[in-house]
Amino acid sequence: MRLQLLFGCVFVMACGAPPPGIDAGADPEDAGADLDAGPDCNAGVTAAADLAFTEQGAVRGLVSATGARTFLGIPFAKPPVGSLRWRPPERELSCWTAVRDATQWTAKCPQLPQEQGQPFDAGAPVEGQEDCLTLNVFTPPSTDGGVPVMVFVHGGGNTVGSASETIGMTGAKLYDGSELATRGGVLVITLQYRLGALGFLALTALDAERDAGVSGNYGLMDQQLALGWVQRNAARFGGDPARVMLFGESAGALNTCMHLGLPASAGLFHRALIESGSCNATPITTKRSEGTRWLAGTTCSASPDVPACLRGLTPEQVIRAFPVQVVVGARKPEVSWGPVVDGVVLPLNPLDALRTGTANGVPLIVGHNADETNLTTPLITTEAEYRAAVTTFVGAALTDQVVQLYPVATYGTPRRALVQVSTDGFFGCQARQASRAAVLGRPTVPAFRYLFSRAPVAIRGAFHGVELPYVFQRISALTPTPSPDDLSVEATLLGYWTRFAATGDPNGPGALTWPRVSSVEPIQRLDVTVSTQSAWRNPECDFFDAFAGVSIPSP
């Protein structure tokens, strides 16, 4: 989802030689990959600085002056079109007929463009194409010994977004992982997955097509197939497939937590980092009801063969059947898209899997930003408007309690109070839920929690997604003269994120110790000055847990 930031200006987020010791014709097992037996797709291809060798053949990418390499738009699945629409993704097992060009960004998945905090235009041109299941690989200059792998899942409410989001009028790519790879000594992989109805439609008419008897979660299965590709191919780019960190922001963070609850994702990644997302999926009964509502907007609801009719629609017809606006910090609309607890692909709500110890047990970082909803909260100015907004959020019976917990006098203005209410309810307290559940279910597996509070422009605060340019080391792409403070925060996140990818622990020399989640519930505040706080906003989160019917004791 596009993000609008200010750093003194406005911007909008709208192939190499084989790894050391591995040649183009080497047995895949020698690359540390668990490849299926099959043809040698790289036979006869001569190694070169701009080539890398994948299970399907060689790809030609870009080589920087430092020796870092970039490979763009590598397919990891058959195009999900025609009869493969609304079916689990399938691996392509055949070889490419020639060296594949990997120097250009590829199309995003079909979507209606949206910008955080801006009016929604349901009539805007639909962007993207269905043949979009690709990933991008960024290598550091040196990969001797196999470097940690960071796999990123983009956000956008599972409705919009892509791996090629741009930063402002410069056209620079927000998720260009080249600087992160080079500075951090890691392999960075960004991926795309089916969005909206194409990625998450749960519909009774589609259930019977699968032996499992459920539909939906296609986008999650896309991500899972991409993670399998990483296991089979990371070593070919110099990465260590035994040290894969899965991370994402917003819906990408939600999806990251879903993989903790997906049995088939076990072993595909070894640490998880959740940036501004929850661990709660929607029950299948709710999603089927929403699917029926969406179907009524198509021309297929009365068809004698609904699946065939739906597969005959264009992507634009699929999207326009029920255009969905993604609003940060707002209740879900009557139709929304995202993961579903279907009892098969996702057997259990991941939050419940975490607290019962049945989730994939990997080291975890979970956190959020201090002012998540600051771009999307209404411009209220009076206490009466504040009370009305709170009532919409929690209901009339609980309005007084919320206003007492979040008095306007404490926050300065009614709007600032409302930003804190929605930030806590939708993000901060859900991060506490996830950290508590993880430690309760697996006390010996480390979990860490953070609060990102750097506000590059004070009036906008640390809003939803503002940490991403710091994570991807893109501050210099936002402004030609980044401030020393922003460069300092960028370096801080580089250290914590890449050390966690490498070892499962963000701590290291020269950094303030980041304590594990424990009975004092520490939270690492990430800003120009890093600090550690305890029991952050516990009374407020106790309220929201009770409101949501969630009861997870402190560690």
ROKEGU-745709 format. One line per 5 residues: for each residue x, y, z of C-alpha. Coordinates in Angstrom, 3 decimals. Layout:
X/Y/Z ~ ...
This chain:
0.000/0.000/0.000 ~ 1.412/3.374/-0.916 ~ 2.653/5.526/1.900 ~ 3.024/9.266/1.924 ~ 5.949/10.531/3.998
7.733/13.808/4.441 ~ 11.515/14.184/4.753 ~ 11.616/17.840/3.787 ~ 9.835/16.743/0.580 ~ 6.855/14.574/-0.305
7.254/11.113/-1.682 ~ 4.796/8.325/-2.410 ~ 5.281/4.661/-1.806 ~ 2.824/3.806/-4.401 ~ 22.866/-12.596/-12.763
26.305/-13.758/-11.077 ~ 28.661/-16.670/-10.875 ~ 27.635/-19.675/-8.786 ~ 28.351/-19.492/-5.047 ~ 31.928/-20.386/-4.144
32.611/-24.041/-4.809 ~ 29.500/-24.577/-6.968 ~ 29.600/-24.608/-10.745 ~ 26.767/-24.373/-13.224 ~ 26.579/-28.101/-13.753
26.951/-29.136/-10.121 ~ 24.563/-31.572/-8.509 ~ 21.868/-29.511/-6.723 ~ 22.623/-31.374/-3.497 ~ 26.093/-29.834/-3.564
24.461/-26.408/-3.297 ~ 22.862/-27.331/-0.003 ~ 19.437/-27.532/-1.653 ~ 16.894/-30.326/-1.333 ~ 16.011/-30.397/-5.026
13.768/-32.944/-6.659 ~ 15.534/-35.173/-9.141 ~ 15.173/-33.692/-12.605 ~ 17.009/-32.331/-15.597 ~ 20.119/-30.215/-15.177
18.720/-26.912/-16.412 ~ 22.134/-25.213/-16.323 ~ 24.109/-27.673/-18.443 ~ 26.226/-25.971/-21.053 ~ 25.870/-22.459/-19.595
29.197/-20.762/-18.914 ~ 29.537/-18.967/-15.585 ~ 29.720/-15.172/-15.691 ~ 29.666/-12.349/-13.174 ~ 26.087/-11.406/-14.032
24.698/-14.957/-14.028 ~ 23.157/-17.083/-11.294 ~ 21.999/-20.659/-11.671 ~ 18.522/-21.664/-10.459 ~ 16.704/-24.981/-10.559
15.035/-23.898/-13.833 ~ 18.114/-22.449/-15.471 ~ 20.371/-19.432/-15.500 ~ 19.234/-15.865/-14.858 ~ 21.092/-12.746/-15.942
20.974/-9.852/-13.482 ~ 22.722/-6.611/-12.631 ~ 26.142/-6.269/-10.991 ~ 27.072/-3.142/-9.028 ~ 30.511/-1.573/-8.801
30.972/-3.311/-5.433 ~ 30.111/-6.726/-6.826 ~ 26.634/-6.882/-5.275 ~ 24.094/-8.478/-7.592 ~ 20.399/-7.944/-8.305
18.072/-10.457/-9.974 ~ 14.519/-9.265/-10.655 ~ 11.266/-10.972/-11.581 ~ 12.230/-14.629/-11.157 ~ 9.090/-16.814/-11.428
8.575/-19.266/-8.577 ~ 5.281/-20.779/-9.774 ~ 3.260/-21.384/-12.882 ~ 1.154/-18.327/-13.776 ~ -2.122/-18.667/-11.780
-4.321/-18.036/-14.805 ~ -7.112/-19.884/-16.581 ~ -7.767/-23.210/-14.884 ~ -5.141/-22.389/-12.218 ~ -7.055/-19.334/-10.957
-8.341/-20.048/-7.422 ~ -6.214/-23.149/-7.093 ~ -3.081/-23.787/-5.009 ~ 0.030/-22.552/-6.826 ~ 1.995/-25.093/-8.836
5.748/-25.381/-9.302 ~ 7.093/-25.118/-12.813 ~ 9.370/-28.142/-13.225 ~ 10.527/-27.608/-16.798 ~ 13.730/-25.819/-17.765
13.833/-22.421/-19.416 ~ 14.906/-22.606/-23.040 ~ 17.539/-19.868/-22.650 ~ 19.207/-17.694/-20.046 ~ 16.400/-15.643/-18.499
16.675/-11.867/-18.266 ~ 16.339/-10.716/-14.644 ~ 17.181/-7.045/-15.000 ~ 13.660/-5.567/-15.004 ~ 10.980/-5.247/-12.332
7.914/-7.291/-13.251 ~ 4.193/-6.578/-13.015 ~ 2.391/-6.320/-9.692 ~ -0.616/-8.535/-8.984 ~ -4.023/-7.078/-10.064
-5.308/-4.323/-7.760 ~ -6.952/-0.924/-7.445 ~ -4.230/1.587/-6.491 ~ -4.638/3.189/-3.067 ~ -2.663/5.673/-1.016
-2.666/5.707/2.766 ~ -4.608/8.697/4.100 ~ -5.972/9.717/0.692 ~ -9.537/9.390/-0.711 ~ -10.378/6.036/-2.230
-11.201/6.033/-5.947 ~ -13.184/2.890/-6.756 ~ -13.155/3.877/-10.411 ~ -9.391/4.166/-10.739 ~ -7.766/2.030/-13.430
-6.939/-1.491/-12.301 ~ -3.190/-2.126/-12.269 ~ -1.142/-5.297/-12.636 ~ -1.590/-8.705/-14.196 ~ -2.299/-12.219/-12.977
1.055/-13.594/-14.096 ~ 2.736/-11.970/-11.098 ~ 4.162/-14.749/-8.927 ~ 7.760/-13.625/-9.022 ~ 10.511/-12.814/-6.556
13.608/-10.619/-6.495 ~ 17.029/-11.555/-5.122 ~ 19.657/-9.107/-3.867 ~ 23.098/-10.392/-2.905 ~ 25.925/-8.715/-0.981
29.356/-8.369/-2.635 ~ 30.647/-11.409/-0.751 ~ 28.716/-14.562/0.085 ~ 31.593/-16.714/1.263 ~ 30.364/-19.394/3.642
26.695/-18.744/2.971 ~ 25.041/-15.598/4.298 ~ 21.758/-15.223/6.230 ~ 18.621/-14.864/4.108 ~ 15.924/-12.222/4.722
12.619/-12.930/2.936 ~ 10.193/-9.988/2.896 ~ 6.401/-10.052/2.431 ~ 4.929/-6.689/1.425 ~ 1.839/-5.164/3.014
-1.320/-3.530/1.679 ~ -4.214/-5.216/3.437 ~ -3.779/-8.311/1.237 ~ -5.559/-6.157/-1.342 ~ -2.888/-3.838/-2.785
0.891/-3.515/-2.802 ~ 3.804/-5.151/-4.573 ~ 7.502/-5.880/-4.318 ~ 8.129/-2.918/-6.643 ~ 6.543/-0.074/-4.619
8.061/3.265/-5.617 ~ 9.260/6.196/-3.540 ~ 7.944/9.463/-4.853 ~ 8.562/11.076/-8.189 ~ 12.076/9.649/-8.357
10.696/6.220/-9.127 ~ 13.107/4.667/-6.616 ~ 11.940/1.317/-5.305 ~ 11.133/1.166/-1.590 ~ 11.846/-2.570/-1.375
15.042/-2.470/-3.416 ~ 17.101/-4.727/-1.167 ~ 20.506/-3.943/-2.625 ~ 21.649/-1.572/0.133 ~ 20.255/-3.813/2.875
22.097/-6.773/1.347 ~ 25.358/-4.872/0.897 ~ 25.457/-3.124/4.271 ~ 24.113/-6.086/6.219 ~ 25.964/-8.909/4.493
22.697/-10.753/3.898 ~ 20.759/-12.192/0.983 ~ 17.489/-10.251/0.576 ~ 14.502/-11.761/-1.230 ~ 11.221/-9.931/-1.851
8.195/-11.739/-3.220 ~ 4.741/-11.193/-4.683 ~ 1.555/-13.125/-3.991 ~ -2.048/-13.085/-5.186 ~ -4.140/-10.292/-3.679
-7.801/-9.500/-3.074 ~ -10.411/-11.938/-4.326 ~ -7.831/-13.617/-6.551 ~ -5.728/-14.457/-3.516 ~ -8.154/-14.996/-0.661
-11.670/-15.804/-1.932 ~ -13.380/-18.394/0.255 ~ -16.520/-19.550/-1.530 ~ -18.687/-22.624/-1.131 ~ -18.771/-23.126/-4.906
-14.971/-23.431/-4.928 ~ -14.697/-25.675/-1.879 ~ -15.697/-28.855/-3.731 ~ -12.867/-28.456/-6.234 ~ -10.264/-29.388/-3.637
-9.857/-32.678/-1.834 ~ -9.458/-30.619/1.313 ~ -12.940/-29.183/0.812 ~ -11.922/-25.582/1.504 ~ -11.089/-22.542/-0.576
-9.172/-19.361/0.170 ~ -5.619/-18.821/1.447 ~ -4.221/-18.915/-2.095 ~ -2.019/-15.907/-1.306 ~ -0.587/-17.685/1.739
0.121/-20.774/-0.347 ~ 1.898/-18.561/-2.895 ~ 4.180/-17.295/-0.131 ~ 4.722/-20.841/1.076 ~ 5.733/-21.982/-2.407
8.149/-19.035/-2.606 ~ 9.693/-20.098/0.707 ~ 10.160/-23.572/-0.760 ~ 11.930/-21.974/-3.727 ~ 14.213/-20.190/-1.262
15.103/-23.491/0.407 ~ 15.965/-25.068/-2.947 ~ 17.762/-22.084/-4.471 ~ 19.196/-19.798/-1.767 ~ 22.594/-21.529/-1.781
22.833/-20.930/-5.531 ~ 22.938/-17.186/-4.750 ~ 25.291/-17.559/-1.793 ~ 22.626/-17.728/0.910 ~ 22.354/-20.136/3.825
19.017/-22.014/3.581 ~ 19.358/-22.979/7.263 ~ 19.227/-19.297/8.298 ~ 16.117/-17.832/6.699 ~ 14.293/-14.953/8.393
10.725/-14.330/7.242 ~ 9.551/-10.782/7.842 ~ 6.825/-8.453/6.672 ~ 4.991/-5.229/7.382 ~ 1.246/-4.640/7.887
-0.561/-7.405/5.952 ~ 2.889/-8.842/5.269 ~ 3.417/-9.008/9.032 ~ 0.026/-10.682/9.490 ~ 0.973/-13.200/6.817
4.330/-13.792/8.489 ~ 2.520/-14.782/11.662 ~ 0.175/-17.005/9.643 ~ 3.186/-19.058/8.582 ~ 3.911/-19.691/12.241
0.557/-21.494/12.271 ~ 0.843/-23.209/8.871 ~ 2.039/-26.803/9.401 ~ 3.352/-27.008/5.824 ~ 5.578/-23.961/6.430
7.536/-25.730/9.187 ~ 11.242/-25.756/8.382 ~ 10.961/-23.222/5.549 ~ 12.154/-20.369/7.788 ~ 14.017/-20.132/11.079
13.154/-16.722/12.553 ~ 10.176/-14.411/12.120 ~ 9.882/-10.642/12.442 ~ 6.434/-9.012/12.524 ~ 6.249/-5.277/11.772
2.843/-3.755/12.628 ~ 0.672/-6.811/12.183 ~ -1.449/-9.173/14.245 ~ -1.610/-12.947/14.633 ~ -5.373/-13.257/14.157
-7.015/-14.791/11.084 ~ -10.725/-14.810/10.233 ~ -12.979/-17.885/10.729 ~ -14.005/-19.601/7.513 ~ -17.726/-19.111/8.164
-17.190/-15.348/8.118 ~ -15.085/-15.491/4.972 ~ -17.600/-17.682/3.148 ~ -20.305/-15.176/3.997 ~ -18.168/-12.354/2.653
-17.422/-14.439/-0.441 ~ -21.136/-14.844/-1.092 ~ -21.567/-11.078/-0.800 ~ -18.727/-10.560/-3.260 ~ -20.214/-13.125/-5.667
-23.456/-11.140/-5.804 ~ -21.488/-8.326/-7.400 ~ -20.436/-10.507/-10.325 ~ -22.404/-11.877/-13.269 ~ -21.833/-15.435/-12.042
-24.093/-15.778/-8.989 ~ -26.867/-17.525/-10.972 ~ -24.575/-19.508/-13.265 ~ -25.053/-23.307/-13.365 ~ -21.244/-23.591/-13.146
-20.052/-20.817/-10.844 ~ -16.324/-21.733/-10.862 ~ -16.171/-21.844/-14.659 ~ -18.048/-18.569/-14.918 ~ -15.717/-16.898/-12.424
-12.650/-18.120/-14.290 ~ -14.041/-16.491/-17.395 ~ -14.037/-13.041/-15.787 ~ -11.234/-10.599/-16.437 ~ -9.094/-9.552/-13.458
-10.750/-6.144/-13.648 ~ -14.221/-7.703/-13.376 ~ -13.055/-9.718/-10.373 ~ -11.801/-6.600/-8.602 ~ -14.698/-4.320/-9.510
-17.267/-6.846/-8.276 ~ -16.697/-5.373/-4.823 ~ -13.973/-2.711/-4.640 ~ -12.372/-2.786/-1.187 ~ -10.750/0.183/0.499
-7.888/-0.550/2.883 ~ -7.894/1.848/5.845 ~ -5.203/1.595/8.504 ~ -6.721/1.389/11.983 ~ -10.347/0.948/10.951
-12.794/-1.892/11.343 ~ -12.925/-4.297/8.415 ~ -15.435/-3.479/5.676 ~ -18.264/-5.884/4.898 ~ -15.986/-7.634/2.422
-12.269/-7.867/3.140 ~ -9.439/-10.084/2.009 ~ -6.953/-12.030/4.061 ~ -6.066/-15.341/5.697 ~ -8.829/-17.683/6.839
-8.801/-20.353/9.541 ~ -9.986/-23.139/7.256 ~ -9.069/-26.142/9.417 ~ -6.805/-27.530/6.698 ~ -4.217/-25.116/5.295
-4.484/-23.023/8.453 ~ -5.870/-25.412/11.082 ~ -5.887/-22.998/14.010 ~ -5.802/-19.264/14.592 ~ -2.042/-18.550/14.844
-2.458/-16.649/18.116 ~ -3.956/-19.819/19.616 ~ -1.253/-21.963/18.012 ~ 1.390/-19.737/19.597 ~ -0.009/-19.904/23.105
-0.607/-23.662/22.981 ~ 2.909/-24.334/21.713 ~ 1.684/-25.916/18.472 ~ 2.980/-23.100/16.231 ~ 6.230/-23.409/14.307
8.596/-22.510/17.130 ~ 11.185/-20.017/15.881 ~ 12.730/-16.925/17.499 ~ 10.337/-14.006/17.108 ~ 10.430/-10.215/17.018
7.105/-8.407/17.068 ~ 6.516/-4.679/17.203 ~ 4.690/-1.611/15.981 ~ 5.024/2.136/15.430 ~ 4.114/4.791/17.959
1.531/6.607/15.792 ~ 0.291/3.935/13.396 ~ -3.010/5.595/12.474 ~ -1.867/9.211/12.230 ~ -2.416/9.436/8.459
-5.879/7.870/8.502 ~ -7.530/9.129/11.706 ~ -10.327/11.665/10.991 ~ -9.507/15.345/11.530 ~ -11.608/15.746/14.652
-11.242/18.872/16.789 ~ -13.778/18.564/19.632 ~ -14.279/16.238/22.564 ~ -17.788/15.485/21.297 ~ -16.301/14.229/18.037
-13.773/12.225/20.012 ~ -16.499/10.529/22.038 ~ -18.484/9.795/18.887 ~ -15.454/8.182/17.247 ~ -14.738/6.092/20.349
-18.362/4.951/20.427 ~ -18.067/3.792/16.820 ~ -14.973/1.858/17.797 ~ -16.011/0.151/21.054 ~ -19.739/0.809/21.461
-21.667/3.178/23.709 ~ -21.378/0.973/26.798 ~ -17.592/1.241/26.868 ~ -17.133/4.832/25.675 ~ -16.734/6.322/29.146
-14.143/3.718/30.080 ~ -12.053/4.441/26.992 ~ -12.273/8.210/27.459 ~ -11.074/7.766/31.029 ~ -8.174/5.587/29.862
-7.305/8.082/27.122 ~ -8.190/11.561/28.426 ~ -7.770/14.406/25.976 ~ -5.794/16.349/28.575 ~ -3.084/13.676/28.506
-2.668/13.714/24.727 ~ -3.179/17.404/24.028 ~ -5.908/17.208/21.397 ~ -8.936/14.985/20.743 ~ -7.345/13.713/17.576
-4.072/12.763/19.284 ~ -6.065/10.837/21.879 ~ -7.961/9.019/19.128 ~ -4.726/8.164/17.312 ~ -3.459/6.512/20.495
-6.716/4.621/21.018 ~ -6.659/3.149/17.523 ~ -2.893/2.555/17.510 ~ -3.178/0.587/20.746 ~ -6.307/-1.299/19.746
-5.219/-2.352/16.283 ~ -1.447/-2.623/16.681 ~ 0.303/-2.169/20.039 ~ -1.895/-4.417/22.130 ~ -2.022/-7.073/19.431
1.780/-7.078/19.460 ~ 1.606/-7.675/23.201 ~ -0.805/-10.557/22.607 ~ 1.586/-12.191/20.147 ~ 4.647/-11.791/22.373
2.820/-13.138/25.415 ~ 1.398/-16.073/23.461 ~ 4.794/-16.980/22.008 ~ 6.484/-17.075/25.412 ~ 3.567/-18.918/27.030
3.584/-21.621/24.362 ~ 7.349/-22.063/24.066 ~ 9.154/-20.475/27.043 ~ 12.599/-21.533/25.828 ~ 12.281/-19.924/22.373
13.317/-16.260/22.506 ~ 10.827/-13.510/21.685 ~ 11.517/-9.768/21.522 ~ 9.248/-6.738/21.266 ~ 9.817/-3.211/19.926
8.208/0.218/19.582 ~ 9.426/2.296/16.628 ~ 9.025/5.963/17.537 ~ 11.191/7.862/15.062 ~ 9.051/10.586/13.452
10.970/12.136/10.525 ~ 8.315/14.859/10.388 ~ 6.937/15.584/13.851 ~ 3.405/16.473/12.766 ~ 3.009/13.091/11.077
4.463/11.041/13.900 ~ 5.748/7.494/13.536 ~ 2.892/6.441/11.296 ~ 2.108/3.089/9.675 ~ 4.972/1.940/7.469
7.351/4.782/8.311 ~ 10.000/2.310/9.493 ~ 10.301/0.648/6.075 ~ 12.808/3.079/4.488 ~ 14.998/2.619/7.578
14.762/-1.172/7.385 ~ 15.580/-1.254/3.670 ~ 18.349/1.357/4.020 ~ 16.566/3.710/1.630 ~ 16.822/6.997/3.540
19.225/8.418/0.974 ~ 16.682/7.608/-1.749 ~ 14.123/9.830/-0.004 ~ 16.200/12.959/0.226 ~ 19.634/13.947/-1.093
20.587/15.281/2.351 ~ 19.385/12.855/5.025 ~ 19.778/14.059/8.582 ~ 22.365/12.492/10.891 ~ 19.492/11.389/13.142
17.781/9.488/10.325 ~ 21.037/7.863/9.295 ~ 21.580/6.851/12.905 ~ 18.159/5.186/13.122 ~ 18.791/3.479/9.796
22.037/2.026/11.143 ~ 20.322/0.903/14.345 ~ 17.690/-1.070/12.466 ~ 20.288/-2.532/10.126 ~ 22.180/-3.949/13.086
19.220/-5.348/15.000 ~ 17.423/-6.805/11.946 ~ 20.449/-8.454/10.326 ~ 21.849/-9.861/13.576 ~ 18.470/-11.426/14.236
18.487/-12.905/10.735 ~ 21.948/-14.330/11.328 ~ 21.560/-15.748/14.838 ~ 17.978/-15.457/16.073 ~ 19.142/-12.784/18.529
19.213/-9.054/17.665 ~ 21.919/-8.290/20.204 ~ 25.545/-7.628/19.380 ~ 28.593/-5.481/20.132 ~ 27.965/-1.753/20.347
24.174/-1.992/20.562 ~ 21.988/-1.400/23.601 ~ 20.988/-4.799/24.956 ~ 17.546/-5.809/23.759 ~ 16.071/-8.040/26.481
13.880/-11.024/25.720 ~ 10.191/-10.891/26.588 ~ 9.883/-11.834/30.244 ~ 7.745/-11.167/33.311 ~ 8.655/-7.459/33.263
7.556/-7.273/29.609 ~ 10.404/-5.191/28.222 ~ 9.969/-3.319/24.959 ~ 12.825/-1.827/22.952 ~ 12.074/1.749/21.902
13.782/2.349/18.558 ~ 14.568/6.003/17.899 ~ 17.588/8.289/17.678 ~ 18.235/7.238/21.248 ~ 17.420/3.585/21.871
15.926/2.763/25.265 ~ 14.196/-0.087/27.056 ~ 10.849/0.274/28.818 ~ 8.817/-2.223/30.811 ~ 5.095/-3.001/30.927
4.366/-0.555/28.093 ~ 0.695/0.566/28.213 ~ -0.391/-2.536/30.116 ~ -3.607/-1.043/31.607 ~ -4.756/0.054/28.160
-3.906/-3.332/26.651 ~ -5.681/-5.136/29.476 ~ -8.810/-3.253/28.395 ~ -8.415/-4.150/24.724 ~ -7.724/-7.799/25.520
-10.949/-7.948/27.525 ~ -12.783/-6.143/24.722 ~ -11.534/-8.738/22.209 ~ -12.209/-11.643/24.545 ~ -8.529/-12.562/24.723
-6.889/-13.640/27.954 ~ -3.151/-14.324/27.797 ~ -1.263/-13.938/31.077 ~ 2.000/-12.039/31.278 ~ 5.092/-14.287/31.163
